[in-house]
Amino acid sequence: MKRLPKKFDKPWGYELLYAHTEAYVGKILHLQAGHRLSLQYHRLKDETIYLLKGLLELEMEDGGEMVRREITPGNCCHIPPGTKHRMRALKECRILEVSTPHLTDVVRLEDDYGREDK
């Protein structure tokens, strides 16, 4: 049995993994103001995010074009596998993420912190 919750420090803040089963994963992402995650996509991982706190800029592929939109608390977005996306905190953010359990399925296209694909 996995000991949860488990905190993972990241260059942009941290992730708090609170659920991890064969069927789903639950995380809380703490994204510091002005920081952003890598431009990425997932081969298998299917995720939905819900903004608990802050102001988030979500850049996401839509019909082959990258579209930016602001997400405010109480709003959510589904990110299907294969969809390029990036999140940036316009204000400090707390994001609830629920996904399939493919934790290492990250293809990074650009990264502010020099990290490579996993």
N, C-alpha and C positions, 0 to 999 in steps of 0.2 A: 504494500500500500504506500502511495506517495504521501509525503508530509506536505500539507498545504495549510495556509497560503505560503508561497515562495516568492521572494523578491529578486528581480534581476536588474541590476544597475545597467543603464544604457547611457551613451553620450548625450542624449537629448532629455534624459530624466530616468524613469524606471518603469518596469512592468511588474505587476503583482498577479501571479498566477493563482487563482483561487479554486479552479475546477479543472480536472484533467481526467477524462474517461476515454474509453475506446470510441465513443460516439461524438464527443464535443469537448471544447476547451473554453474556459471563461477567464478573462484577464481584465485588469484595470490598468490602463496606460496613463502615466503621469507625464505630460509633455510640457516642458518649460517654455515660457513665452519667448518667441523669436526663434525657437528651434524647430527643426523639421525631420521627419523620418526620410529614409531613402526613397527615391523613385523606384518602385518595385512592382512585381506581379508574382502571383503564385500559380504553380502548375495545377495543384489539386485543392489547396486550401480555399474554402468558401467562408467568408466572414461577413458579419454585420457589426457596425459600430453604432454606439449611442452616446451622445455628448452629455455628460453629467454636469460639467462645469467649464466655463471659459468661452473662448471664441476660436473656432477652428476653420482654417482654410483647407478644403479638400480639393485636390487636383486629381481628376479621374478621367480615364479614357471613356469617350462616349461616341460611338460610331466612327472610330478611328482618329478622332481629335481629342486633345487634352482640354478639359473644361474645368475651370475653377469656380468654386462656390463656397460661400461662408455657411458654416453650420453653427447654430446657436443651441444652447442647452434645451434638452427635451426633444431633439431631432435625431433621426437615425439614417443610416445609409447602408445598403447591401452592396458588397464588393465580390462579384462572382470570380471564380478562377479564370486566370488569363487576362484580367483587367489591370492595366497599368494604373498606379495610384500613388499618391504622396499626401501626407498630412503635415500641416504647419500650424503651430500655435500662435495666433494673433494676440491672445491673452493666455495665461497659464491654463492648461486643459487637464481635465480628468475624463477619460474616455473608457466606456465599457465596451469590450470586444467579446463577441461570442463567435466561435468558429469550429470548423472540423479540426481534428487533432493533429494536423500536419504542421507541427511547430518549426521544423527546419526547412520547410518549403518556401524559400525566399529567393527570388532572382532579382538582385540589385542592378539597376541600370545606371543610377547616379547615387552618390553618397557623400554628404558633407564631412564625414568622419573617417574616410578612407577604408571603410569595411568592404569586403569582397562578398561575392555570391556564396550562399550556403547550399 
